[in-house]
Amino acid sequence: MKVTSLALAPLLALYLPLSAWCAEPSARVLIPKGAVILGTDKETLKKLITAKDAKPEWYADEAPATKTETGAFEIDVYEVTNTRYKEIVKDHTFPPNLAAHPVVNVLWKEANDFCHAVGGRLPTEAEWVRAARGDTAAVYPWGNEFNPKNTVYMDSADAGKMKAGSYEAESSGENELGGTRPAGSFETGKSPFGVYDMAGNAWEWVDGWYDEAKQLRLLKGGSWVSPSESLRVSTRLPDGGGRKFNDYGFRCVYNPK
């Protein structure tokens, strides 16, 4: 049973955050050139593995932590919303109450094509991480400690199964399990550069490969149906890019004017 229905859409507007309705969906912020730390240091990984009784190989793709540089770029302040996506992809449909929510069920190619259509491109992993971490090696965009009030996520051992079956067929991220939130809903969850929803809400496609030989693309940031561990900036999710999921979205970057 759905938590919401189209008939309730006018009432929902009264409860959505003001930022979701007043924000400019195509707003950008300039990220200055600088250093970025990719991955997770050994000490942090050790604590994570111990605390979660996890296997080291689960996090092997995050080690070792490396330092690199990015040039200056602009990035979308918000994940691309249903409304904005429809401006380019005219046949895109969505329930009216999800207009301000991030678009989901988007293939890598569709995300890549959209960004090029609006004069941008998908971010590289290094650019995405710099926008999320700033000049630090913070675990989350807001700092080193997880705060459930800063994001929407699902901390459940079964979270990975929620994309299967009937949930995969959802045309939005909103159902009885929780669902996406309007882009920009969590003021305290934004990154040091003021970029929203880089942890939770929707996984975000990035440019490049997780494993080119295996044709695996890469997503960052976790989603509404991810456990809290997946919301860490260092988390890397591989995917072939050919299937649609109701928690896969994206944002674009642009060369500075």
KEDOBA-484896 format. One record per residue: residue number from 0; residue in three letters; z, x, y of N, C-alpha, C in turn. Coordinates in steps of 0.1 Angstrom, whole numbers. Layout:
BEGIN
BADO | NUM | ala | Z | X | Y | Z | X | Y | Z | X | Y
...
END
This chain:
BEGIN
BADO | 0 | met | 0 | 8 | -12 | 0 | 0 | 0 | 0 | 9 | 12
BADO | 1 | lys | -8 | 5 | 22 | -9 | 13 | 34 | 3 | 11 | 43
BADO | 2 | val | 6 | 21 | 50 | 17 | 19 | 60 | 12 | 12 | 72
BADO | 3 | thr | -1 | 15 | 76 | -7 | 9 | 87 | -19 | 1 | 83
BADO | 4 | ser | -24 | -7 | 93 | -36 | -15 | 91 | -43 | -15 | 104
BADO | 5 | leu | -56 | -19 | 104 | -63 | -20 | 117 | -57 | -30 | 126
BADO | 6 | ala | -51 | -41 | 120 | -45 | -51 | 128 | -33 | -46 | 136
BADO | 7 | leu | -27 | -35 | 131 | -15 | -30 | 138 | -19 | -19 | 148
BADO | 8 | ala | -32 | -16 | 150 | -36 | -5 | 158 | -31 | -7 | 173
BADO | 9 | pro | -32 | -19 | 179 | -27 | -20 | 193 | -12 | -17 | 194
BADO | 10 | leu | -4 | -21 | 184 | 10 | -18 | 184 | 13 | -4 | 183
BADO | 11 | leu | 5 | 3 | 174 | 8 | 17 | 172 | 6 | 25 | 185
BADO | 12 | ala | -2 | 21 | 193 | -4 | 28 | 206 | 8 | 30 | 214
BADO | 13 | leu | 18 | 20 | 212 | 30 | 21 | 220 | 39 | 32 | 215
BADO | 14 | tyr | 37 | 37 | 202 | 46 | 46 | 196 | 41 | 60 | 195
BADO | 15 | leu | 28 | 62 | 198 | 22 | 75 | 197 | 26 | 84 | 209
BADO | 16 | pro | 27 | 97 | 207 | 31 | 106 | 218 | 22 | 105 | 229
BADO | 17 | leu | 27 | 106 | 241 | 19 | 106 | 253 | 9 | 116 | 253
BADO | 18 | ser | 12 | 128 | 248 | 2 | 139 | 248 | -10 | 136 | 240
BADO | 19 | ala | -9 | 127 | 230 | -20 | 124 | 222 | -30 | 116 | 229
BADO | 20 | trp | -26 | 108 | 239 | -35 | 99 | 246 | -40 | 105 | 259
BADO | 21 | cys | -32 | 114 | 265 | -36 | 120 | 278 | -43 | 133 | 277
BADO | 22 | ala | -42 | 139 | 265 | -48 | 153 | 263 | -63 | 152 | 263
BADO | 23 | glu | -69 | 162 | 269 | -84 | 163 | 269 | -88 | 169 | 255
BADO | 24 | pro | -94 | 161 | 246 | -97 | 166 | 233 | -105 | 179 | 232
BADO | 25 | ser | -113 | 182 | 242 | -121 | 194 | 241 | -115 | 205 | 250
BADO | 26 | ala | -102 | 204 | 253 | -96 | 215 | 261 | -96 | 228 | 254
BADO | 27 | arg | -98 | 239 | 261 | -98 | 252 | 255 | -87 | 261 | 262
BADO | 28 | val | -83 | 272 | 256 | -75 | 282 | 262 | -80 | 295 | 259
BADO | 29 | leu | -79 | 304 | 269 | -84 | 318 | 267 | -74 | 326 | 260
BADO | 30 | ile | -78 | 333 | 249 | -70 | 342 | 242 | -74 | 356 | 246
BADO | 31 | pro | -66 | 364 | 253 | -70 | 377 | 257 | -72 | 387 | 245
BADO | 32 | lys | -80 | 397 | 247 | -82 | 407 | 237 | -68 | 413 | 234
BADO | 33 | gly | -66 | 417 | 221 | -54 | 424 | 218 | -52 | 425 | 203
BADO | 34 | ala | -40 | 430 | 199 | -37 | 433 | 185 | -33 | 421 | 178
BADO | 35 | val | -36 | 420 | 165 | -32 | 409 | 157 | -28 | 415 | 143
BADO | 36 | ile | -17 | 410 | 138 | -12 | 414 | 125 | -16 | 404 | 115
BADO | 37 | leu | -24 | 408 | 105 | -28 | 400 | 94 | -19 | 402 | 82
BADO | 38 | gly | -16 | 391 | 75 | -8 | 393 | 63 | 7 | 392 | 65
BADO | 39 | thr | 14 | 396 | 55 | 29 | 395 | 55 | 34 | 408 | 50
BADO | 40 | asp | 45 | 413 | 57 | 51 | 426 | 54 | 59 | 424 | 41
BADO | 41 | lys | 62 | 436 | 34 | 68 | 436 | 21 | 82 | 429 | 22
BADO | 42 | glu | 89 | 432 | 32 | 103 | 426 | 33 | 103 | 411 | 33
BADO | 43 | thr | 94 | 406 | 42 | 93 | 391 | 43 | 88 | 385 | 30
BADO | 44 | leu | 79 | 391 | 23 | 74 | 386 | 10 | 85 | 386 | 0
BADO | 45 | lys | 93 | 397 | 0 | 104 | 398 | -10 | 114 | 387 | -8
BADO | 46 | lys | 117 | 383 | 4 | 126 | 373 | 7 | 120 | 359 | 3
BADO | 47 | leu | 108 | 357 | 6 | 101 | 345 | 2 | 101 | 343 | -13
BADO | 48 | ile | 97 | 353 | -20 | 96 | 352 | -35 | 110 | 350 | -41
BADO | 49 | thr | 120 | 356 | -36 | 134 | 355 | -41 | 139 | 341 | -38
BADO | 50 | ala | 137 | 336 | -25 | 142 | 323 | -21 | 136 | 311 | -29
BADO | 51 | lys | 123 | 313 | -32 | 115 | 302 | -39 | 114 | 304 | -54
BADO | 52 | asp | 120 | 314 | -59 | 118 | 317 | -73 | 103 | 318 | -77
BADO | 53 | ala | 96 | 325 | -68 | 81 | 325 | -70 | 76 | 338 | -77
BADO | 54 | lys | 64 | 338 | -80 | 58 | 349 | -86 | 51 | 358 | -76
BADO | 55 | pro | 52 | 371 | -76 | 46 | 379 | -66 | 31 | 377 | -65
BADO | 56 | glu | 24 | 374 | -76 | 10 | 372 | -75 | 5 | 360 | -67
BADO | 57 | trp | 15 | 351 | -64 | 11 | 339 | -56 | 8 | 343 | -42
BADO | 58 | tyr | 14 | 355 | -38 | 13 | 359 | -24 | 5 | 372 | -23
BADO | 59 | ala | -1 | 376 | -33 | -8 | 389 | -34 | -19 | 390 | -23
BADO | 60 | asp | -25 | 379 | -20 | -36 | 380 | -10 | -31 | 381 | 4
BADO | 61 | glu | -18 | 382 | 6 | -12 | 383 | 20 | -8 | 398 | 22
BADO | 62 | ala | -8 | 406 | 12 | -3 | 420 | 13 | -14 | 430 | 11
BADO | 63 | pro | -13 | 441 | 18 | -3 | 445 | 27 | -6 | 439 | 41
BADO | 64 | ala | 4 | 439 | 50 | 2 | 435 | 63 | -6 | 446 | 70
BADO | 65 | thr | -16 | 442 | 78 | -25 | 451 | 85 | -27 | 447 | 99
BADO | 66 | lys | -29 | 457 | 108 | -31 | 455 | 122 | -45 | 457 | 126
BADO | 67 | thr | -51 | 448 | 133 | -64 | 449 | 138 | -65 | 445 | 153
BADO | 68 | glu | -77 | 444 | 158 | -79 | 440 | 172 | -89 | 429 | 172
BADO | 69 | thr | -88 | 420 | 182 | -98 | 410 | 185 | -102 | 412 | 200
BADO | 70 | gly | -115 | 408 | 202 | -119 | 407 | 216 | -113 | 394 | 222
BADO | 71 | ala | -116 | 392 | 235 | -112 | 379 | 241 | -120 | 368 | 236
BADO | 72 | phe | -115 | 356 | 235 | -122 | 344 | 231 | -115 | 332 | 236
BADO | 73 | glu | -122 | 321 | 236 | -116 | 308 | 239 | -115 | 300 | 226
BADO | 74 | ile | -104 | 292 | 225 | -102 | 284 | 213 | -98 | 270 | 217
BADO | 75 | asp | -102 | 260 | 209 | -98 | 246 | 211 | -83 | 245 | 211
BADO | 76 | val | -77 | 239 | 221 | -63 | 237 | 221 | -58 | 227 | 210
BADO | 77 | tyr | -67 | 218 | 206 | -64 | 208 | 196 | -74 | 209 | 185
BADO | 78 | glu | -70 | 205 | 173 | -79 | 203 | 162 | -90 | 193 | 166
BADO | 79 | val | -102 | 194 | 162 | -113 | 185 | 165 | -109 | 171 | 160
BADO | 80 | thr | -109 | 161 | 169 | -105 | 148 | 165 | -116 | 139 | 160
BADO | 81 | asn | -113 | 128 | 155 | -124 | 118 | 150 | -133 | 114 | 162
BADO | 82 | thr | -127 | 112 | 173 | -134 | 107 | 185 | -144 | 118 | 189
BADO | 83 | arg | -139 | 131 | 190 | -148 | 142 | 194 | -159 | 144 | 184
BADO | 84 | tyr | -155 | 144 | 171 | -165 | 146 | 161 | -176 | 136 | 161
BADO | 85 | lys | -173 | 124 | 164 | -183 | 113 | 165 | -193 | 115 | 177
BADO | 86 | glu | -189 | 122 | 187 | -198 | 125 | 198 | -210 | 133 | 194
BADO | 87 | ile | -208 | 141 | 183 | -219 | 149 | 178 | -225 | 143 | 165
BADO | 88 | val | -216 | 139 | 156 | -220 | 133 | 143 | -220 | 118 | 145
BADO | 89 | lys | -231 | 112 | 149 | -231 | 98 | 153 | -227 | 88 | 142
BADO | 90 | asp | -230 | 92 | 129 | -227 | 83 | 118 | -213 | 84 | 113
BADO | 91 | his | -205 | 92 | 119 | -191 | 94 | 115 | -183 | 81 | 118
BADO | 92 | thr | -176 | 76 | 108 | -168 | 64 | 109 | -153 | 67 | 107
BADO | 93 | phe | -145 | 59 | 113 | -130 | 61 | 111 | -123 | 49 | 116
BADO | 94 | pro | -111 | 46 | 111 | -103 | 34 | 116 | -100 | 37 | 131
BADO | 95 | pro | -100 | 27 | 139 | -97 | 28 | 154 | -84 | 35 | 156
BADO | 96 | asn | -74 | 32 | 148 | -61 | 38 | 150 | -60 | 53 | 148
BADO | 97 | leu | -71 | 58 | 142 | -71 | 73 | 139 | -80 | 80 | 149
BADO | 98 | ala | -84 | 74 | 160 | -93 | 81 | 169 | -88 | 94 | 174
BADO | 99 | ala | -75 | 95 | 177 | -69 | 108 | 182 | -64 | 117 | 171
BADO | 100 | his | -66 | 113 | 159 | -62 | 122 | 148 | -72 | 132 | 145
BADO | 101 | pro | -69 | 143 | 139 | -79 | 153 | 135 | -89 | 148 | 125
BADO | 102 | val | -101 | 151 | 126 | -111 | 147 | 117 | -108 | 154 | 104
BADO | 103 | val | -109 | 147 | 92 | -107 | 153 | 79 | -119 | 150 | 70
BADO | 104 | asn | -118 | 154 | 58 | -130 | 152 | 49 | -142 | 159 | 54
BADO | 105 | val | -140 | 171 | 59 | -152 | 178 | 65 | -155 | 191 | 57
BADO | 106 | leu | -167 | 192 | 53 | -171 | 204 | 45 | -172 | 216 | 55
BADO | 107 | trp | -171 | 228 | 49 | -172 | 240 | 57 | -185 | 240 | 65
BADO | 108 | lys | -196 | 237 | 59 | -209 | 237 | 66 | -209 | 227 | 77
BADO | 109 | glu | -203 | 215 | 75 | -202 | 205 | 86 | -194 | 210 | 98
BADO | 110 | ala | -183 | 216 | 95 | -175 | 222 | 105 | -182 | 233 | 113
BADO | 111 | asn | -189 | 241 | 106 | -197 | 252 | 112 | -208 | 247 | 120
BADO | 112 | asp | -215 | 237 | 115 | -226 | 231 | 123 | -221 | 224 | 136
BADO | 113 | phe | -209 | 217 | 135 | -204 | 211 | 147 | -201 | 221 | 157
BADO | 114 | cys | -194 | 232 | 154 | -190 | 242 | 164 | -202 | 248 | 170
BADO | 115 | his | -213 | 250 | 163 | -225 | 256 | 169 | -232 | 245 | 178
BADO | 116 | ala | -231 | 233 | 174 | -237 | 222 | 183 | -230 | 221 | 196
BADO | 117 | val | -217 | 224 | 197 | -210 | 223 | 210 | -209 | 237 | 217
BADO | 118 | gly | -217 | 246 | 212 | -217 | 259 | 219 | -207 | 269 | 214
BADO | 119 | gly | -201 | 267 | 203 | -191 | 276 | 198 | -194 | 280 | 184
BADO | 120 | arg | -183 | 283 | 176 | -184 | 288 | 163 | -170 | 286 | 156
BADO | 121 | leu | -170 | 287 | 143 | -157 | 287 | 137 | -150 | 301 | 140
BADO | 122 | pro | -136 | 301 | 141 | -129 | 313 | 143 | -129 | 322 | 131
BADO | 123 | thr | -129 | 335 | 133 | -126 | 344 | 122 | -112 | 343 | 119
BADO | 124 | glu | -108 | 348 | 107 | -94 | 348 | 103 | -85 | 355 | 114
BADO | 125 | ala | -90 | 367 | 118 | -82 | 375 | 128 | -81 | 367 | 141
BADO | 126 | glu | -91 | 360 | 145 | -90 | 352 | 158 | -80 | 341 | 156
BADO | 127 | trp | -81 | 334 | 145 | -72 | 323 | 142 | -58 | 327 | 142
BADO | 128 | val | -55 | 339 | 135 | -41 | 344 | 134 | -37 | 348 | 148
BADO | 129 | arg | -45 | 354 | 156 | -41 | 359 | 170 | -37 | 346 | 178
BADO | 130 | ala | -45 | 336 | 177 | -42 | 324 | 185 | -29 | 317 | 180
BADO | 131 | ala | -26 | 319 | 167 | -14 | 313 | 162 | -1 | 322 | 164
BADO | 132 | arg | -3 | 335 | 164 | 9 | 344 | 164 | 11 | 350 | 178
BADO | 133 | gly | 0 | 351 | 186 | 1 | 359 | 198 | 2 | 374 | 195
BADO | 134 | asp | 11 | 380 | 202 | 13 | 395 | 200 | 24 | 398 | 190
BADO | 135 | thr | 29 | 388 | 182 | 39 | 391 | 173 | 34 | 389 | 158
BADO | 136 | ala | 44 | 391 | 149 | 41 | 389 | 135 | 49 | 377 | 130
BADO | 137 | ala | 51 | 367 | 139 | 59 | 356 | 135 | 54 | 349 | 123
BADO | 138 | val | 63 | 343 | 115 | 60 | 336 | 103 | 53 | 323 | 106
BADO | 139 | tyr | 57 | 316 | 116 | 51 | 303 | 120 | 47 | 305 | 135
BADO | 140 | pro | 38 | 296 | 140 | 34 | 297 | 154 | 45 | 297 | 164
BADO | 141 | trp | 56 | 290 | 160 | 68 | 289 | 170 | 78 | 299 | 168
BADO | 142 | gly | 78 | 307 | 157 | 88 | 317 | 154 | 90 | 320 | 139
BADO | 143 | asn | 101 | 326 | 136 | 103 | 330 | 122 | 110 | 320 | 113
BADO | 144 | glu | 116 | 310 | 119 | 124 | 300 | 111 | 116 | 287 | 110
BADO | 145 | phe | 115 | 281 | 98 | 108 | 269 | 97 | 117 | 257 | 103
BADO | 146 | asn | 110 | 249 | 111 | 116 | 237 | 117 | 108 | 225 | 114
BADO | 147 | pro | 113 | 216 | 106 | 105 | 204 | 102 | 102 | 195 | 114
BADO | 148 | lys | 108 | 196 | 125 | 105 | 188 | 137 | 93 | 193 | 144
BADO | 149 | asn | 88 | 204 | 140 | 77 | 210 | 148 | 63 | 207 | 142
BADO | 150 | thr | 63 | 199 | 131 | 50 | 197 | 124 | 51 | 185 | 114
BADO | 151 | val | 40 | 182 | 108 | 40 | 172 | 98 | 35 | 179 | 85
BADO | 152 | tyr | 43 | 177 | 74 | 40 | 184 | 62 | 46 | 176 | 50
BADO | 153 | met | 44 | 180 | 38 | 51 | 174 | 27 | 57 | 184 | 18
BADO | 154 | asp | 70 | 185 | 19 | 77 | 195 | 11 | 81 | 189 | -3
BADO | 155 | ser | 71 | 190 | -11 | 73 | 184 | -25 | 67 | 193 | -35
BADO | 156 | ala | 73 | 194 | -47 | 67 | 202 | -58 | 54 | 196 | -62
BADO | 157 | asp | 51 | 183 | -60 | 39 | 177 | -64 | 29 | 176 | -52
BADO | 158 | ala | 31 | 183 | -41 | 23 | 182 | -30 | 8 | 185 | -33
BADO | 159 | gly | 6 | 195 | -41 | -8 | 199 | -44 | -15 | 189 | -52
BADO | 160 | lys | -9 | 179 | -58 | -15 | 169 | -66 | -20 | 157 | -57
BADO | 161 | met | -15 | 157 | -45 | -17 | 145 | -36 | -32 | 144 | -31
BADO | 162 | lys | -39 | 155 | -33 | -54 | 155 | -29 | -62 | 149 | -40
BADO | 163 | ala | -57 | 147 | -52 | -64 | 143 | -63 | -66 | 127 | -64
BADO | 164 | gly | -76 | 123 | -72 | -78 | 109 | -74 | -80 | 101 | -62
BADO | 165 | ser | -72 | 90 | -61 | -75 | 80 | -50 | -72 | 86 | -37
BADO | 166 | tyr | -63 | 96 | -36 | -60 | 102 | -23 | -72 | 110 | -17
BADO | 167 | glu | -79 | 116 | -26 | -91 | 124 | -22 | -101 | 115 | -16
BADO | 168 | ala | -102 | 102 | -20 | -112 | 93 | -15 | -108 | 87 | -2
BADO | 169 | glu | -96 | 89 | 3 | -92 | 83 | 16 | -101 | 88 | 27
BADO | 170 | ser | -105 | 79 | 36 | -114 | 83 | 47 | -106 | 88 | 59
BADO | 171 | ser | -93 | 88 | 58 | -84 | 94 | 68 | -73 | 101 | 61
BADO | 172 | gly | -65 | 108 | 69 | -53 | 114 | 63 | -41 | 105 | 63
BADO | 173 | glu | -42 | 93 | 67 | -31 | 84 | 69 | -29 | 74 | 57
BADO | 174 | asn | -19 | 76 | 49 | -16 | 66 | 39 | -1 | 66 | 37
BADO | 175 | glu | 3 | 60 | 26 | 18 | 58 | 24 | 25 | 71 | 22
BADO | 176 | leu | 18 | 82 | 20 | 25 | 95 | 17 | 29 | 102 | 30
BADO | 177 | gly | 24 | 97 | 41 | 27 | 104 | 54 | 15 | 104 | 63
BADO | 178 | gly | 5 | 112 | 61 | -7 | 112 | 68 | -7 | 122 | 80
BADO | 179 | thr | -19 | 124 | 86 | -20 | 132 | 98 | -13 | 125 | 110
BADO | 180 | arg | -11 | 133 | 120 | -6 | 128 | 133 | -16 | 130 | 144
BADO | 181 | pro | -16 | 123 | 155 | -25 | 126 | 165 | -25 | 141 | 170
BADO | 182 | ala | -36 | 146 | 173 | -37 | 160 | 177 | -28 | 162 | 189
BADO | 183 | gly | -20 | 173 | 188 | -11 | 176 | 200 | 2 | 169 | 200
BADO | 184 | ser | 6 | 163 | 188 | 18 | 155 | 188 | 31 | 163 | 189
BADO | 185 | phe | 31 | 176 | 185 | 43 | 184 | 184 | 43 | 195 | 194
BADO | 186 | glu | 50 | 191 | 205 | 50 | 201 | 217 | 58 | 213 | 213
BADO | 187 | thr | 68 | 212 | 205 | 76 | 224 | 201 | 70 | 232 | 190
BADO | 188 | gly | 59 | 227 | 185 | 52 | 234 | 174 | 40 | 242 | 178
BADO | 189 | lys | 37 | 243 | 191 | 25 | 250 | 195 | 27 | 265 | 195
BADO | 190 | ser | 16 | 272 | 195 | 17 | 287 | 194 | 20 | 293 | 208
BADO | 191 | pro | 22 | 306 | 208 | 26 | 313 | 221 | 15 | 311 | 231
BADO | 192 | phe | 3 | 309 | 227 | -8 | 306 | 237 | -10 | 292 | 240
BADO | 193 | gly | -2 | 283 | 235 | -3 | 269 | 238 | -12 | 261 | 229
BADO | 194 | val | -15 | 266 | 217 | -25 | 260 | 208 | -17 | 251 | 198
BADO | 195 | tyr | -20 | 238 | 197 | -13 | 229 | 189 | -17 | 228 | 174
BADO | 196 | asp | -8 | 224 | 166 | -11 | 221 | 152 | -17 | 232 | 144
BADO | 197 | met | -13 | 244 | 146 | -17 | 255 | 138 | -9 | 257 | 126
BADO | 198 | ala | 1 | 248 | 124 | 9 | 247 | 112 | 10 | 233 | 108
BADO | 199 | gly | 5 | 228 | 97 | 5 | 214 | 93 | -6 | 206 | 99
BADO | 200 | asn | -5 | 193 | 97 | -15 | 183 | 101 | -27 | 184 | 93
BADO | 201 | ala | -36 | 194 | 96 | -48 | 196 | 87 | -51 | 210 | 85
BADO | 202 | trp | -55 | 214 | 73 | -60 | 227 | 70 | -72 | 230 | 79
BADO | 203 | glu | -74 | 242 | 84 | -85 | 245 | 93 | -95 | 255 | 86
BADO | 204 | trp | -108 | 252 | 86 | -118 | 261 | 81 | -119 | 273 | 91
BADO | 205 | val | -121 | 285 | 86 | -124 | 296 | 94 | -137 | 302 | 89
BADO | 206 | asp | -143 | 311 | 98 | -155 | 318 | 94 | -153 | 329 | 84
BADO | 207 | gly | -163 | 333 | 78 | -162 | 344 | 69 | -158 | 339 | 55
BADO | 208 | trp | -154 | 349 | 46 | -151 | 346 | 32 | -137 | 349 | 28
BADO | 209 | tyr | -132 | 342 | 19 | -120 | 346 | 11 | -124 | 355 | 0
BADO | 210 | asp | -135 | 352 | -7 | -141 | 360 | -17 | -156 | 357 | -18
BADO | 211 | glu | -164 | 366 | -11 | -178 | 363 | -11 | -185 | 363 | -24
BADO | 212 | ala | -180 | 372 | -33 | -186 | 373 | -46 | -185 | 359 | -54
BADO | 213 | lys | -173 | 353 | -52 | -171 | 340 | -58 | -175 | 328 | -49
BADO | 214 | gln | -180 | 331 | -38 | -185 | 321 | -28 | -173 | 312 | -24
BADO | 215 | leu | -162 | 318 | -21 | -150 | 310 | -17 | -148 | 312 | -2
BADO | 216 | arg | -147 | 301 | 5 | -144 | 301 | 19 | -129 | 301 | 21
BADO | 217 | leu | -125 | 301 | 34 | -111 | 302 | 37 | -106 | 292 | 47
BADO | 218 | leu | -94 | 287 | 44 | -87 | 277 | 53 | -73 | 283 | 57
BADO | 219 | lys | -69 | 279 | 68 | -56 | 284 | 74 | -47 | 272 | 79
BADO | 220 | gly | -34 | 274 | 79 | -25 | 266 | 86 | -18 | 255 | 78
BADO | 221 | gly | -22 | 252 | 66 | -15 | 241 | 59 | -18 | 228 | 65
BADO | 222 | ser | -12 | 217 | 58 | -16 | 203 | 63 | -4 | 194 | 60
BADO | 223 | trp | -7 | 181 | 63 | 3 | 171 | 61 | 7 | 169 | 47
BADO | 224 | val | -1 | 174 | 38 | 2 | 173 | 24 | 5 | 186 | 17
BADO | 225 | ser | 10 | 196 | 25 | 13 | 209 | 20 | 28 | 211 | 21
BADO | 226 | pro | 33 | 219 | 11 | 48 | 223 | 12 | 49 | 233 | 24
BADO | 227 | ser | 62 | 235 | 29 | 64 | 243 | 41 | 59 | 257 | 39
BADO | 228 | glu | 60 | 263 | 27 | 55 | 276 | 25 | 40 | 278 | 29
BADO | 229 | ser | 32 | 268 | 28 | 18 | 269 | 31 | 16 | 268 | 46
BADO | 230 | leu | 26 | 265 | 54 | 24 | 264 | 68 | 26 | 277 | 75
BADO | 231 | arg | 29 | 287 | 68 | 30 | 301 | 74 | 17 | 306 | 79
BADO | 232 | val | 17 | 313 | 89 | 5 | 318 | 95 | -3 | 327 | 85
BADO | 233 | ser | 4 | 334 | 77 | -3 | 343 | 67 | -9 | 336 | 55
BADO | 234 | thr | -6 | 323 | 53 | -11 | 317 | 41 | -26 | 316 | 41
BADO | 235 | arg | -32 | 319 | 30 | -47 | 319 | 28 | -51 | 309 | 17
BADO | 236 | leu | -58 | 299 | 20 | -63 | 289 | 10 | -78 | 291 | 7
BADO | 237 | pro | -81 | 295 | -5 | -96 | 296 | -8 | -101 | 283 | -13
BADO | 238 | asp | -114 | 280 | -9 | -121 | 268 | -14 | -136 | 271 | -13
BADO | 239 | gly | -143 | 265 | -23 | -157 | 267 | -23 | -165 | 260 | -12
BADO | 240 | gly | -158 | 251 | -5 | -165 | 246 | 7 | -174 | 234 | 4
BADO | 241 | gly | -175 | 230 | -8 | -184 | 220 | -12 | -178 | 206 | -15
BADO | 242 | arg | -165 | 205 | -14 | -158 | 192 | -17 | -150 | 188 | -5
BADO | 243 | lys | -149 | 175 | -3 | -142 | 169 | 8 | -128 | 165 | 4
BADO | 244 | phe | -118 | 169 | 13 | -104 | 165 | 11 | -99 | 159 | 24
BADO | 245 | asn | -89 | 150 | 22 | -84 | 143 | 34 | -74 | 151 | 41
BADO | 246 | asp | -73 | 164 | 40 | -65 | 172 | 48 | -72 | 185 | 52
BADO | 247 | tyr | -86 | 185 | 52 | -94 | 196 | 56 | -100 | 193 | 70
BADO | 248 | gly | -96 | 200 | 80 | -102 | 198 | 93 | -106 | 212 | 99
BADO | 249 | phe | -107 | 213 | 112 | -111 | 225 | 119 | -109 | 225 | 134
BADO | 250 | arg | -111 | 236 | 140 | -113 | 237 | 155 | -123 | 248 | 157
BADO | 251 | cys | -128 | 249 | 169 | -138 | 259 | 173 | -133 | 270 | 182
BADO | 252 | val | -140 | 281 | 183 | -138 | 291 | 193 | -151 | 293 | 200
BADO | 253 | tyr | -150 | 300 | 212 | -162 | 302 | 221 | -161 | 315 | 227
BADO | 254 | asn | -172 | 321 | 230 | -172 | 334 | 237 | -169 | 331 | 252
BADO | 255 | pro | -160 | 339 | 258 | -156 | 337 | 272 | -168 | 336 | 281
BADO | 256 | lys | -167 | 327 | 291 | -177 | 326 | 301 | -177 | 338 | 311
END
